[in-house]
Structure formats: structure tokens, C-alpha cells
Amino acid sequence: MTGLPPAVVRACTSLLAVRPVTADRLAISNRTSVYRVGLADGRAVVVKLYAAATRRNAVSEAAAIRAAAGAVPTARIVAAGRVKGTDLTALISEDLGRLTLGAAVRKGQITTDRALRDVGRLLGRLHRAPVAPRTPRRPFFEDVTSLRHRDAGAIGRIAPALEVLSEAPALVPLVWCHGDVHFDNVVIAGPESTRHLIDFTDATPGPREADVAQALVMAHAVSVRGRLTVAGTYPIALDDARLTAWCVFHTARCRATASSGEERSRWTRRLAELAHEHPRFFHTPRTVRSPR
């Protein structure tokens, strides 16, 4: 038991009535921390801990997983609730293993095109999951406000794209959006190498184009070829203009949240490529000529 995080010990003993014997940290942020945990009864689980300020996220993520479970393979929830003696909330799910779609691509076990087809198929299934009428939706203006705080100049530059996304939002059908689709959020598990979608932290009802665009941006596959590859297995019609506008927005947001100068430079180049290929979604400042 020496060295195990006390919060993980409390979460397992209070919600599962089983003590952990190992705990490997997988991720940590100001909102959550995630651990792969071995239990004394031989089971392996993933423990996700939410800070008090993000308790609502724990509730919404659990709701999203339960809604998605009937449509797409995902990790089964083992337990969820407040952790006794702390101000934390825990979501405990089965551990599907360590092999992600991203790891398989990096190892050369599968191609990027195959991974994109897998993602398109998964999103197609997820986006058919029913959305309860009263399910809270995160307003788009919150995402725009967050981008403005991080990079005010980006808002003006991508204003035409934002205008497309703001058109007739009431007419856009809502689906369960995963909100953070990338190859490492797909785990390959089971005798048939089933693809499982995991980590529903940012899941919320939204337009399907937002989720598909996120997958394309994170896979660096916003080209025509990348879109066609995903569309080959995604069974629902997509609005091309809205898809492009979402690709622009997600790329601008990735640039604004880049953790290093090198990473920011990469996203700056990708934003410039989008501006070159899709100029109608960007605002180009007029050149003011000096009087002769």
C-alpha cells in the first residue's frame, strides 16, 4: 500500500469495498486525474477523480457513457459517486488495456487510413445514440469566449467560419458528441480487436460536424482525402460548409491552447494551410496603401 495515492485508496475502498494494490497515473489536469489501478481481488480498473469544482462533469460524463453504451463499444462503468472523506467525485470503469488506435498507428500495426475508417465507423454509431430532450448542452458561445480569452486575434481572423457555425443553430440536429476524438481515445481490446471509444470528459449534445471535424483535425487529416476516408464509413450525411468551419475553429483552438512554442508553430502552419485552401472561412485584413 505504500506510495498509493490516498484519494485512489479512498475511492476504491468506499465505492468498491476493495483495496487497490497498484496505481499508475495516466493523466492529470486541473480538472481530473486518471489512474490505472490493480485491485486486491485481481480486477483492473481505471479510476478517474474529479475536483470539487468539476463535480458536474463527473455526472455528465457518466450520463454520456451510459447513453453511448447501447450504440458504441466503450468501457463499462463499475462505480461512480462521491469519495468519502474528500471533496472529490470518482468515476471507476473497467480497464480495457493499453493498446490504443494511436499506439497501433505509431507502431505501424495499422495505417492512418484504417484508423480514420475505424473512427468514422465509431462516430457513426455514437451519433445514432438517443439524446434525452432535457440533456444539458454546452453553449457554443462558451467555446468562443474561451478562445477569445486565449487568443483574441483569432476570433477576428476566423469570423467567417464562426458566422457559418452560428447560422440557424436551432435547425441543426443534435447528437451525442464525444468532444475529444483522437486515436488515443480509442482502445483496441478483446479477442476480435474491438475498437472501444473512451474518455467522455467533454461529451455533450451538439452538431455531428463538430465531432467529425475534431477527429479530422486531431489526426491531421483535414484534406479532401482525409474527409473522404472518414466519410467512407460514416453513415450520416454531413454539411460540408459546417464541417470546414468546425475544422477551422478546432484548429484555431488547438493553436491557442498549445503548450509549447514548437507545438503552437505547428498549429499556426495548419491554420495557414486551411486559410489557403478555404479562404472564404477566414477574414483577410485589407492592405492600406500609403498616400503618394
C-alpha positions as CSV (number, residue, x, y, z in Angstrom):
1,M,0.0,0.0,0.0
2,T,3.0,2.3,0.4
3,G,3.0,5.1,-2.2
4,L,-0.5,4.7,-3.4
5,P,-2.4,8.0,-3.8
6,P,-4.7,8.4,-0.8
7,A,-7.6,9.6,-3.0
8,V,-7.3,6.4,-5.1
9,V,-7.3,4.3,-2.0
10,R,-10.4,6.1,-0.6
11,A,-12.2,5.9,-4.0
12,C,-11.7,2.1,-4.3
13,T,-12.5,1.2,-0.7
14,S,-15.5,3.5,-0.4
15,L,-17.1,2.8,-3.8
16,L,-15.9,-0.8,-4.5
17,A,-15.2,-2.1,-1.0
18,V,-11.9,-3.4,-2.3
19,R,-8.4,-2.1,-1.7
20,P,-6.0,-1.2,-4.5
21,V,-2.6,-2.8,-4.7
22,T,-1.1,-0.8,-7.6
23,A,-1.9,2.6,-9.2
24,D,-0.3,4.1,-12.3
25,R,-1.1,7.7,-13.1
26,L,-2.3,8.0,-16.7
27,A,-3.2,11.7,-16.9
28,I,-3.6,14.8,-14.7
29,S,-5.0,18.2,-15.3
30,N,-6.6,21.0,-13.2
31,R,-10.0,19.2,-13.7
32,T,-9.2,15.5,-13.4
33,S,-6.6,12.9,-12.6
34,V,-6.7,9.4,-14.1
35,Y,-5.1,6.2,-12.7
36,R,-4.9,2.6,-13.9
37,V,-5.5,0.6,-10.8
38,G,-5.0,-3.1,-9.8
39,L,-7.3,-4.3,-7.1
40,A,-6.8,-6.8,-4.4
41,D,-9.4,-9.1,-5.9
42,G,-7.5,-9.3,-9.2
43,R,-9.5,-6.9,-11.2
44,A,-8.0,-4.0,-13.2
45,V,-9.9,-0.7,-13.3
46,V,-9.4,2.9,-14.4
47,V,-10.2,5.5,-11.6
48,K,-11.0,9.0,-12.7
49,L,-11.1,11.6,-10.0
50,Y,-12.8,15.0,-10.4
51,A,-12.1,18.0,-8.3
52,A,-15.0,19.6,-6.4
53,A,-15.4,22.4,-9.0
54,T,-15.9,19.9,-11.8
55,R,-18.3,17.5,-10.0
56,R,-20.9,18.3,-12.6
57,N,-18.5,17.0,-15.3
58,A,-18.5,13.6,-13.5
59,V,-22.3,13.4,-13.6
60,S,-22.4,14.5,-17.3
61,E,-19.6,12.0,-18.3
62,A,-21.4,9.1,-16.6
63,A,-24.6,10.1,-18.4
64,A,-22.8,10.3,-21.7
65,I,-21.2,6.9,-21.3
66,R,-24.5,5.2,-20.3
67,A,-26.2,6.8,-23.3
68,A,-23.4,5.8,-25.7
69,A,-23.0,2.2,-24.3
70,G,-26.0,1.0,-26.3
71,A,-24.6,2.3,-29.5
72,V,-20.8,2.0,-29.4
73,P,-18.3,-0.2,-27.6
74,T,-17.0,1.6,-24.5
75,A,-15.6,0.9,-21.1
76,R,-18.2,-0.3,-18.7
77,I,-18.8,1.8,-15.6
78,V,-18.1,-0.1,-12.4
79,A,-18.9,2.5,-9.8
80,A,-19.4,6.3,-9.6
81,G,-20.0,8.7,-6.7
82,R,-18.6,11.0,-4.0
83,V,-15.4,9.8,-2.4
84,K,-15.9,9.6,1.4
85,G,-13.7,11.9,3.4
86,T,-12.8,14.1,0.4
87,D,-14.3,16.7,-1.8
88,L,-13.7,14.5,-4.9
89,T,-16.0,12.6,-7.1
90,A,-14.9,9.4,-8.8
91,L,-15.8,7.5,-11.9
92,I,-14.5,3.9,-12.0
93,S,-14.6,1.9,-15.2
94,E,-13.2,-1.4,-16.4
95,D,-9.7,-1.3,-17.7
96,L,-9.7,-2.3,-21.4
97,G,-5.9,-2.4,-21.7
98,R,-3.1,-0.3,-23.0
99,L,-3.3,-0.8,-26.8
100,T,-4.9,2.4,-28.4
101,L,-5.5,3.1,-32.0
102,G,-2.8,5.8,-31.8
103,A,-0.3,3.3,-30.4
104,A,-1.1,0.8,-33.2
105,V,-0.6,3.5,-35.9
106,R,2.7,4.7,-34.3
107,K,3.9,1.0,-34.2
108,G,3.0,0.5,-37.9
109,Q,0.4,-2.2,-37.0
110,I,-2.3,-0.4,-38.9
111,T,-2.4,2.5,-41.3
112,T,-3.7,6.0,-40.7
113,D,-6.4,5.4,-43.3
114,R,-7.5,2.3,-41.5
115,A,-7.6,4.2,-38.2
116,L,-9.6,7.0,-39.8
117,R,-12.1,4.5,-41.1
118,D,-12.4,3.0,-37.6
119,V,-13.1,6.5,-36.2
120,G,-15.7,7.2,-38.8
121,R,-17.4,3.9,-38.0
122,L,-17.4,4.6,-34.3
123,L,-18.7,8.2,-34.6
124,G,-21.4,7.0,-36.9
125,R,-22.6,4.6,-34.2
126,L,-22.2,7.1,-31.4
127,H,-24.1,9.8,-33.3
128,R,-27.1,7.5,-33.5
129,A,-27.4,7.2,-29.7
130,P,-30.5,8.8,-28.4
131,V,-30.2,12.3,-26.8
132,A,-32.7,12.8,-24.0
133,P,-34.8,16.0,-24.5
134,R,-33.6,17.6,-21.3
135,T,-29.9,16.7,-21.6
136,P,-27.9,19.9,-20.9
137,R,-26.0,21.2,-23.9
138,R,-22.8,23.3,-23.6
139,P,-23.5,26.6,-25.4
140,F,-21.2,27.3,-28.3
141,F,-20.6,30.9,-27.1
142,E,-18.7,29.4,-24.1
143,D,-16.2,27.8,-26.5
144,V,-15.9,31.1,-28.4
145,T,-15.4,33.0,-25.2
146,S,-12.7,30.6,-24.1
147,L,-10.9,31.1,-27.4
148,R,-11.2,34.9,-27.2
149,H,-9.6,34.9,-23.8
150,R,-6.7,32.8,-25.0
151,D,-6.2,34.4,-28.4
152,A,-8.4,37.5,-29.1
153,G,-6.8,37.9,-32.6
154,A,-8.0,34.5,-33.7
155,I,-11.7,35.5,-33.3
156,G,-11.4,38.2,-35.9
157,R,-9.4,36.1,-38.3
158,I,-11.9,33.2,-38.3
159,A,-15.0,35.3,-38.1
160,P,-16.5,34.0,-41.4
161,A,-16.2,30.4,-40.0
162,L,-17.9,31.4,-36.8
163,E,-20.6,33.1,-38.8
164,V,-21.3,29.8,-40.6
165,L,-21.5,27.9,-37.2
166,S,-23.9,30.5,-35.8
167,E,-26.4,30.2,-38.6
168,A,-29.8,28.7,-37.6
169,P,-28.4,26.6,-34.7
170,A,-32.0,25.6,-33.8
171,L,-32.2,23.8,-37.2
172,V,-29.1,21.7,-36.7
173,P,-29.9,18.2,-35.3
174,L,-28.1,17.4,-32.1
175,V,-26.3,14.1,-31.5
176,W,-24.1,12.9,-28.7
177,C,-20.7,14.4,-29.4
178,H,-17.7,12.8,-27.8
179,G,-15.9,16.1,-27.8
180,D,-12.3,14.9,-27.8
181,V,-11.9,12.4,-30.6
182,H,-8.4,11.3,-31.3
183,F,-6.7,7.9,-32.0
184,D,-5.5,7.6,-28.3
185,N,-9.1,7.8,-27.1
186,V,-9.9,4.5,-29.0
187,V,-8.8,1.4,-27.2
188,I,-8.4,-1.9,-29.1
189,A,-9.4,-4.8,-26.8
190,G,-10.9,-8.3,-26.8
191,P,-10.3,-11.4,-29.0
192,E,-11.8,-9.6,-32.0
193,S,-9.7,-6.4,-31.5
194,T,-12.9,-4.4,-31.0
195,R,-12.5,-0.7,-31.1
196,H,-13.8,1.0,-27.9
197,L,-14.4,4.7,-27.5
198,I,-13.2,6.1,-24.2
199,D,-12.8,9.3,-22.2
200,F,-16.2,11.1,-22.4
201,T,-15.0,14.1,-20.3
202,D,-16.1,16.6,-22.9
203,A,-19.2,14.8,-24.2
204,T,-22.2,16.9,-24.8
205,P,-25.1,17.1,-27.3
206,G,-24.0,19.0,-30.4
207,P,-23.8,19.1,-34.2
208,R,-22.3,15.9,-35.7
209,E,-20.0,18.0,-37.9
210,A,-18.2,19.3,-34.7
211,D,-17.2,15.8,-33.7
212,V,-16.2,14.6,-37.1
213,A,-14.1,17.8,-37.6
214,Q,-12.4,17.2,-34.3
215,A,-11.3,13.8,-35.4
216,L,-10.0,15.1,-38.7
217,V,-8.1,17.9,-37.0
218,M,-6.5,15.7,-34.4
219,A,-5.5,13.2,-37.0
220,H,-4.1,16.0,-39.2
221,A,-6.4,14.7,-41.9
222,V,-8.5,17.7,-42.9
223,S,-7.5,17.2,-46.6
224,V,-10.0,16.0,-49.1
225,R,-8.5,12.5,-48.9
226,G,-8.9,12.5,-45.1
227,R,-12.5,13.6,-45.3
228,L,-13.4,11.0,-47.9
229,T,-11.7,8.3,-45.8
230,V,-13.8,9.1,-42.8
231,A,-16.9,9.6,-44.9
232,G,-16.5,6.1,-46.3
233,T,-17.5,4.6,-43.0
234,Y,-19.5,7.4,-41.5
235,P,-23.1,6.6,-42.4
236,I,-24.8,10.0,-42.0
237,A,-24.8,13.0,-44.4
238,L,-22.6,15.9,-43.4
239,D,-22.9,19.6,-44.2
240,D,-19.6,20.3,-46.0
241,A,-19.5,24.1,-45.1
242,R,-20.2,23.4,-41.4
243,L,-17.6,20.6,-41.4
244,T,-15.0,23.0,-42.8
245,A,-16.0,25.8,-40.4
246,W,-15.6,23.4,-37.5
247,C,-12.2,22.3,-38.7
248,V,-11.1,25.9,-38.8
249,F,-12.5,26.5,-35.2
250,H,-10.8,23.4,-33.7
251,T,-7.5,24.2,-35.4
252,A,-7.6,27.8,-34.0
253,R,-8.4,26.4,-30.6
254,C,-5.6,23.9,-30.7
255,R,-3.2,26.7,-31.6
256,A,-4.5,28.9,-28.7
257,T,-4.0,26.1,-26.2
258,A,-0.7,24.8,-27.5
259,S,1.6,24.0,-24.6
260,S,4.9,25.0,-26.3
261,G,6.2,27.3,-28.9
262,E,7.0,24.4,-31.2
263,E,3.6,23.0,-30.9
264,R,2.0,26.4,-31.5
265,S,4.1,26.8,-34.6
266,R,2.7,23.5,-36.0
267,W,-0.8,24.6,-35.4
268,T,-0.1,28.0,-36.9
269,R,1.1,26.3,-40.1
270,R,-2.0,24.1,-40.2
271,L,-4.3,27.1,-39.7
272,A,-2.4,28.9,-42.6
273,E,-2.9,25.8,-44.8
274,L,-6.7,25.9,-44.1
275,A,-6.8,29.6,-44.9
276,H,-5.1,28.9,-48.2
277,E,-7.4,26.0,-49.1
278,H,-10.6,27.6,-47.8
279,P,-10.2,31.4,-47.9
280,R,-14.0,32.1,-47.6
281,F,-13.8,30.9,-43.9
282,F,-11.2,33.5,-43.0
283,H,-11.1,37.3,-42.7
284,T,-8.2,38.8,-44.7
285,P,-7.3,42.3,-43.5
286,R,-7.3,44.8,-46.2
287,T,-4.0,46.3,-47.1
288,V,-4.0,50.1,-46.6
289,R,-1.9,51.8,-49.2
290,S,0.2,54.8,-48.1
291,P,-0.7,58.0,-49.9
292,R,1.7,59.0,-52.6
